[in-house]
């Protein structure tokens, strides 16, 4: 596979039976415009999706769509029978093992949409710390992990994974003490976890997808992803991430810091575990409204309302009673 990589790999093969109308043309145009805005592409003067794909090198022989084009731009949350691997699995586990789910989701679609869905999931479930802003009577919520570092690890998972196996899927597992980002496939070209933590040459397994992610702005510089993550964690004074590899997966693990004996989503007796902590509080203290929840947990009203909205959308809570006198309950 490595010897044929330059000329004959999964992403360069034609996507048999696929036509341009099955792709998300808006996502294609946004990719070009974002690339132009960042100075990573010249403006071709056309927004024709086929021309854009050609300029991105995402067409196979005879102007047929490549598999990379499908992976990057297929439409919607659809499980395509010939591309089942375009999937991400997201889970929030209770405690430190996989014995009990707090949330479990699976999405299908193009790489950019799956990135966005994963980021929203993590923004919902990643614990936050709160600090009082000087000169203001409000608190600021800060994710316990640097957002940029997590985003870099996610982008690397989508770019470098092995798409050849139809059964593979990127998996995100969040525990009380850590976040795991698991990518199907193995390390190639002699790379090891140890080498990736040192200056190294960029050898992407899917160069077409890596280039498109770079143009879109998800990757800032080739060959520096792991070094950038390590530097961001150092700046935040957090524990270094760990990187492991086997014959069928590569896993990046971020270790969550502990505040006051446990991960906290607030202060002054605040809830633990972010959104999951708020849900647990509602389960044990039913009937409170947003203002009462904010006062009881030490979170800002804005944060409570945002988390309540997410919990309602997920069907985990419901509001009962009149708008002024009712409260939230966990059915």
RAHUKA-V501814 format. One line per field, one symbol per residue. phi: phi as a letter, one per 30 degrees, with the letter a starting at -180 (. if undefined). burial: + if it has 16 or more other ideal C-beta (glycine too) atoms within 10 Angstrom, else -. A space follows every 10 residues. Layout:
phi->???
burial->???
This chain:
phi->.ddcedbbbe ddddddicbd ddcdddddde ddddddedic adddibcded ddddddiccd dhhddddddd ddbddhdbdd ecbdddbbcb bccdicbcdb dcabbbbbkd dddddddddd ddddcddbcb bddeibcacc dbedcdeddd ddddeddddc dcddddcdad bcbccdcabc cccdjbdbhi dbedddcbeb ddbddbeddd ddddddjdbd adibeddddd ddddddhcde dcbbbbdbab bcbccddcch iadbcabhid dciieddddd dddcbdjdcd ddddddcidd eddddddddd ddddicbbcb jdedcdacbc d
burial->----+---++ ++-++--+-- -++++-++-- ++--+----- +-------+- -++-++-+++ ----++++++ +++++----+ --+-++++-+ ++++------ -++---++++ +++++-++-- ++++++++++ --------+- +--+++--++ ++++++++++ ++++---+++ ++++++-+++ +++++-+--- +----++--+ --++++++++ ++++++-++- ----++++++ -++----+-- +-+-+---++ ++++++--+- --+++++--+ ++++++++++ ++-----+++ --++-+++++ --++-+++-+ +----++--- ------++-- -
